Amino acid sequence: MLRPRRLEGHAVFARLFLELGVDESPPPEPVWAAEIAQRALFAEAPQGVGAYAVTNLLGDFGFVRQLVVAPFARGGRDWGGG
């Protein structure tokens, strides 16, 4: 199930951010709340949040800026969404 962000979702975002494998730390919670949260979507599975996407708008178009999938959700497993 795809759902919009929740401000308290920073902990989930920060955990999944590490899956990017970059040298940067996850943005701190104030940055998350002010700049990222309103553009984030989460994919929930019975096991928990399986992915997040951060989107951007460019004029009339939207695009995904960042997509991160949790290890348990990789490989085409059924997420229980039907």
N, C-alpha and C positions, 0 to 999 in steps of 0.2 A: 504494500500500500504506500503510495506516495503522499507525503504530507508537507505542509509548509514548516518552516523552522519554528522553534520555540526559543525564547531568549535563554532559558535554562539549558538549552542544547549545546552550550559551549563545551562542556566536558566530552560529549560524544564527538563533536567536531574536532576537538583537539586530539583525541585518541585516534580517530581515523586520519587526520592530517599527517600523522607520523608514517602512514602507509605510502605517502608520496615518495619517501626515501630521499628527501632533500636535506640539506644542511641547516635549513632554517627551522626555528622553533615555531609552533603554532602561534598565530596572533593571540595576544592576550584578550581577556574577556571584554574590556572596554572597546577594543578595536572590533571584536566580533559583534558586539551590540550596536555600535555606531555605523559600521561600514559593510558588514558581511551578512549578518543574520537576516536582514530583510530580503536578501537575494538568494537565500539557501533553501533547498528542498532536501528532505530525507526520505529514504526508502526503508520502510519497516518490514521486518520478517518476524515470524514467531520467535526466532532466536534473539531478536533485538534489532537495532538499526544496522542495516546491511550496506548502506551507501549514502553518500551525500553528493549534491551538486551545488555549485555556486554559479549563478547565472548573471548575465549582463544584458543590458539593452543597448542597441545601436540603432537609433532612429526608430523605425517601426518593427525592427527585427530583434529577436532574442537569441542568445547563444549561451552555451555552457562554457564557462571559463575554467572550471575545475570539476572533475568527477573522480571520486574515490570510493572504492568498493572494499569492504572488509574481507579478510581472508576466508571466513566461513561462507561468504556469499559468492565467491568466485567459482567458475566452472560450470555454470548453467544449472545449478541445483534448483529444485522447485522451492520457491519462497512461500508457498502456501497461499498465494494470491488468486489461484484459480485459473 
